[in-house]
Amino acid sequence: MLVILLPFALFALMVSGTIAVAGWQRRQDLMMRRRAPGLAQTFELGQTPFESGMLDVAAEARAVLRQLEGQAAKRFVELEMAVQPGLAVRADPGAFRSLLFDLLNCAIGAAPCGRILLAGVHAGHRVQISVTDDGPMADAALRQARLRDAERLAALQGATLRVEARTSQGTTVYLRLPTSDGQRPSRADGEAADLVGIWTSAREAAR
């Protein structure tokens, strides 16, 4: 009987350990967000008022990247950005910056001595923001758990969040948001420029 129950006990221990790590990381992320200027500390459903406005993705991304330069330098992480010119979204400024902050902060923690690319392109009638890191310990479930609050916040902005992990290659988090009013997408519906693929290919060619 003990032999039969042992695998279940080990599995339960592993799951609880993953949840505990994710919870600790989320607390650390919250503390860092509170220290970052220009970011709202918390967003609560039905409690936090949102202001919808047109946001320049490149400008917002640069502002958040500047806030995380020190954190990235401590972990010897190189931050890169590739955003399609003129790209804009309709979202609450504080919520959008908080989303970018969470995605980038998680990537920095997962890729010490690595590289991170923040990319932005049109994807049909929406805007796709992606944060890709080359951290070798890619774990989609853990990253999803760490970004649970960000996923809820994204939903409040009419956005979706998806995590794609590639063993020994890295992780990409995709954030899709509504485009600005009156702005026509430059590519066919459902098609997005593969900036992440271009970046990955360039890195492999440089090795």
C-alpha positions as CSV (number, residue, x, y, z in Angstrom):
1,M,0.0,0.0,0.0
2,L,2.9,2.3,0.9
3,V,4.5,1.7,-2.5
4,I,1.3,2.6,-4.3
5,L,0.7,5.8,-2.4
6,L,4.4,7.0,-2.6
7,P,4.1,8.2,-6.3
8,F,0.9,10.2,-5.5
9,A,2.6,11.8,-2.4
10,L,5.6,12.8,-4.5
11,F,3.4,14.3,-7.2
12,A,1.4,16.2,-4.6
13,L,4.7,17.5,-3.1
14,M,5.9,18.7,-6.6
15,V,2.6,20.5,-7.3
16,S,2.6,22.2,-3.9
17,G,6.2,23.2,-4.4
18,T,5.4,24.8,-7.8
19,I,2.5,26.7,-6.3
20,A,4.6,27.9,-3.4
21,V,7.3,29.1,-5.8
22,A,4.8,30.9,-8.0
23,G,3.2,32.5,-4.9
24,W,6.6,33.8,-3.7
25,Q,7.4,35.1,-7.1
26,R,4.1,36.9,-7.4
27,R,4.7,38.6,-4.0
28,Q,8.2,39.7,-5.1
29,D,6.7,41.1,-8.4
30,L,4.1,43.0,-6.4
31,M,6.7,44.6,-4.2
32,M,8.8,45.6,-7.2
33,R,5.8,47.1,-8.9
34,R,5.1,49.2,-5.9
35,R,8.6,50.6,-6.0
36,A,8.3,51.4,-9.7
37,P,7.3,55.0,-10.5
38,G,4.3,55.5,-12.8
39,L,2.8,52.1,-12.2
40,A,-0.5,51.6,-10.4
41,Q,0.0,49.4,-7.4
42,T,-3.1,47.3,-7.6
43,F,-6.1,46.8,-9.9
44,E,-9.3,45.3,-8.4
45,L,-12.3,44.2,-10.4
46,G,-15.1,46.7,-9.9
47,Q,-12.9,48.9,-7.7
48,T,-10.3,50.5,-9.9
49,P,-11.5,53.0,-12.4
50,F,-10.0,52.7,-15.9
51,E,-9.4,55.4,-18.5
52,S,-9.5,54.3,-22.1
53,G,-7.2,56.2,-24.4
54,M,-5.0,55.8,-27.5
55,L,-1.5,54.7,-26.5
56,D,1.7,54.7,-28.5
57,V,3.1,51.2,-28.0
58,A,6.8,52.1,-28.6
59,A,6.7,55.1,-26.2
60,E,5.0,53.1,-23.5
61,A,7.4,50.2,-24.0
62,R,10.5,52.4,-23.8
63,A,9.2,53.9,-20.5
64,V,8.8,50.5,-18.9
65,L,12.1,49.3,-20.2
66,R,13.8,52.3,-18.6
67,Q,12.2,51.4,-15.3
68,L,13.6,47.9,-15.5
69,E,17.1,48.7,-16.7
70,G,18.5,48.5,-13.2
71,Q,16.9,45.1,-12.5
72,A,18.1,43.8,-15.8
73,A,21.7,45.0,-15.2
74,K,21.8,43.2,-11.8
75,R,21.0,39.9,-13.6
76,F,23.2,40.7,-16.6
77,V,20.2,40.6,-18.9
78,E,20.2,42.5,-22.3
79,L,16.9,44.2,-23.1
80,E,15.9,44.7,-26.8
81,M,12.8,46.2,-28.5
82,A,11.3,45.8,-31.9
83,V,8.0,47.6,-32.3
84,Q,6.2,48.3,-35.6
85,P,6.2,52.0,-36.4
86,G,3.0,53.8,-35.6
87,L,1.6,50.9,-33.5
88,A,-1.1,52.0,-31.1
89,V,-3.6,50.4,-28.8
90,R,-6.7,51.5,-26.9
91,A,-6.2,50.8,-23.1
92,D,-5.8,52.4,-19.7
93,P,-2.3,53.8,-19.5
94,G,-1.6,52.5,-16.0
95,A,-3.0,49.1,-16.8
96,F,-1.0,48.8,-20.0
97,R,2.3,49.8,-18.3
98,S,1.6,47.4,-15.5
99,L,1.1,44.6,-18.0
100,L,4.3,45.3,-19.8
101,F,6.1,45.6,-16.5
102,D,4.9,42.2,-15.3
103,L,5.7,40.4,-18.6
104,L,9.2,41.9,-18.7
105,N,9.9,41.4,-15.0
106,C,9.0,37.7,-15.2
107,A,11.3,37.3,-18.2
108,I,14.2,39.0,-16.5
109,G,13.9,36.6,-13.5
110,A,13.8,33.6,-15.9
111,A,16.8,34.6,-18.0
112,P,19.9,35.6,-16.0
113,C,22.8,36.5,-18.3
114,G,20.4,36.2,-21.2
115,R,18.5,38.4,-23.7
116,I,14.9,39.6,-23.8
117,L,13.0,40.9,-26.8
118,L,9.9,43.0,-26.5
119,A,8.1,43.1,-29.9
120,G,4.9,44.7,-31.1
121,V,3.1,44.1,-34.4
122,H,-0.3,44.3,-36.0
123,A,-2.1,40.9,-35.9
124,G,-5.2,41.2,-37.9
125,H,-7.6,43.7,-36.2
126,R,-5.6,43.5,-32.9
127,V,-2.1,44.4,-31.7
128,Q,0.2,41.7,-30.6
129,I,2.8,42.4,-27.9
130,S,5.3,39.6,-27.2
131,V,8.0,39.3,-24.6
132,T,10.6,36.6,-25.4
133,D,13.4,35.4,-23.2
134,D,16.1,32.8,-23.8
135,G,16.0,31.3,-20.3
136,P,16.8,27.6,-20.5
137,M,14.4,26.5,-17.8
138,A,11.3,27.1,-19.8
139,D,8.2,26.2,-17.8
140,A,4.8,27.3,-19.3
141,A,2.8,26.4,-16.2
142,L,5.0,28.3,-13.8
143,R,5.1,31.3,-16.0
144,Q,1.3,31.2,-16.4
145,A,1.0,31.0,-12.6
146,R,3.3,34.0,-12.1
147,L,1.3,36.0,-14.6
148,R,-2.2,35.2,-13.3
149,D,-2.8,38.7,-12.0
150,A,-1.6,40.1,-15.3
151,E,-3.9,37.8,-17.2
152,R,-6.9,39.0,-15.2
153,L,-5.8,42.6,-15.8
154,A,-5.5,41.9,-19.5
155,A,-9.0,40.6,-19.6
156,L,-10.3,43.8,-18.1
157,Q,-8.7,45.6,-21.1
158,G,-10.3,43.3,-23.6
159,A,-7.0,41.5,-24.1
160,T,-5.8,37.9,-24.1
161,L,-2.5,36.5,-22.7
162,R,-0.9,33.3,-23.8
163,V,2.4,31.6,-22.8
164,E,4.5,29.5,-25.2
165,A,7.5,27.7,-23.7
166,R,10.2,25.8,-25.7
167,T,12.4,23.4,-23.8
168,S,16.0,24.7,-23.6
169,Q,15.2,27.6,-25.9
170,G,13.1,30.0,-23.9
171,T,9.6,31.4,-23.4
172,T,7.4,33.8,-25.2
173,V,4.4,35.5,-23.7
174,Y,1.8,36.9,-26.2
175,L,-0.5,39.8,-25.3
176,R,-3.2,40.7,-27.8
177,L,-5.1,44.0,-27.3
178,P,-7.6,46.0,-29.3
179,T,-6.1,48.3,-31.9
180,S,-6.9,52.1,-31.9
181,D,-10.0,53.3,-33.5
182,G,-9.8,54.1,-37.2
183,Q,-6.4,52.5,-37.7
184,R,-6.3,49.9,-40.5
185,P,-4.0,46.9,-40.0
186,S,-1.2,46.7,-42.4
187,R,-1.4,42.9,-42.8
188,A,-4.1,40.3,-43.5
189,D,-6.5,39.3,-40.7
190,G,-4.9,36.8,-38.5
191,E,-1.4,37.3,-39.9
192,A,1.4,39.0,-37.8
193,A,5.0,39.7,-38.7
194,D,7.2,37.1,-37.0
195,L,9.6,39.5,-35.2
196,V,10.3,36.8,-32.6
197,G,11.3,34.3,-35.3
198,I,13.5,36.9,-37.0
199,W,15.2,37.7,-33.7
200,T,15.7,34.0,-32.8
201,S,17.2,33.3,-36.3
202,A,19.5,36.3,-36.0
203,R,20.8,35.1,-32.6
204,E,21.4,31.6,-33.9
205,A,23.3,32.9,-36.9
206,A,25.5,35.1,-34.7
207,R,26.7,32.1,-32.6
